[in-house]
């Protein structure tokens, strides 16, 4: 789904002959072009960008070359991802933004998570006392939360940016208007959503041009989104929260425009113009733990990313993973993840509604009391009961466990650094691949289904669930944008990933791959992954599933199931000589795109 910015001139003639989204019908045989080659690693100076998409990374590099800073570039990359990765992110969703300020050597964060309507209660997803089918929450107006992404852009630009929003939206607006090259990933994601996309006329017209799946190599345009970006650039992001665009969003949520004859049950939502007008981002103190003499910063609740990654690192602090055998390394990583998820399920929710013991969850004392549950000759059993961070009891194994509830696995992550040393790690999402499946007619973007990240009902009625819906409440997230600093407050690396609840384990495994196993960042990102989330079995990617390590770990009680792909991380790293390394996936999601402003010779 890529059209290289460098190849713009050569592709304009092709773009003029192929379909424009919203046109009556496509040509019978649209011309095809080869998408630009994506490089998973780049080394150089002047700043760096890593994302899943070459066009989006190029948008960020364009801003950096024109004197913009990391925050400016991150907004430009995010906007471009809304064009080329519309099933993962966009202005109909939300996210979490972590910023390192080089001048003050401090880390700041912004919570741009979507919020539930003010009418929402704990029974939002129940009917007659029982949870509704998940798919009826997923593809509905009921699952749509108030978008936080546009408000996030305003918040960060007002605080740390140097360019106008309108200027930063220009690359994405151009990309939406002129088009990008469809790749196999975009076609596959469209095909996976084809049945539900066909039930919504605006979605079908946009993503199934002429009633057909987009052809790999064809050029995909979204003029409606180009006009929406132009409007936001001219009027400011307030145009999404008040006025005609806000009314269009509300009307779409309250009366989802279903095609005649569709048999799908599509529940309306209660989102109102007042909900949109009342939306605010939250500036939060980042989480912080010390690991191997470095400071690791993350996102505090409403995301569980920072507390869960931090707790797991604290648990692993007492184990020398640098010399551990591959089996022992994987065993310890799995068990630390299992324990962190057990504690997350009991304690983490929106801090405006729940008493979240963030400091306790991140204390080394609590981690030590949980780490002693781990044995090298036997695997723990899930669901594992949570510990009590307010009163840690070493090796306590009592209590009532609650299983981990489902969380969608699609999102996108970008990482940016600039010539001044500022860094952004930003993860944004519309939840499921394709979000709610509902496009706002005439506006060119899909609405999220983030409210399905709430528990539909308590996972275990005997255990308090901090993640039930509530009025204006933010659903718990696993998003884990992470920044690592040395003891002098200087950047070492930053990273993040999409993947729902697997985000936490992906970030944790990548961090330990670099910091403990000594892998180059791109190799740590490419390494085969495991993901344990306090479930009876641990997910393994095929390379681990088919390796002798699986047999070794099964011998001590681990159970496994296969997952073809876990996460899709990106990151940047500062080398001792001042060069930046940008790194992305080599294979997952078709590979990622890493770029620097001035490549090293």
Order of alpha helices (4+ residues) and beta strands (2+ residues): alpha-beta-alpha-alpha-beta-beta-beta-beta-alpha-alpha-alpha-beta-alpha-alpha-alpha-beta-alpha-alpha-alpha-alpha-beta-beta-beta-alpha-alpha-alpha-alpha-beta-beta-beta-beta-alpha-alpha-beta-beta-alpha-alpha-beta-beta-beta-beta
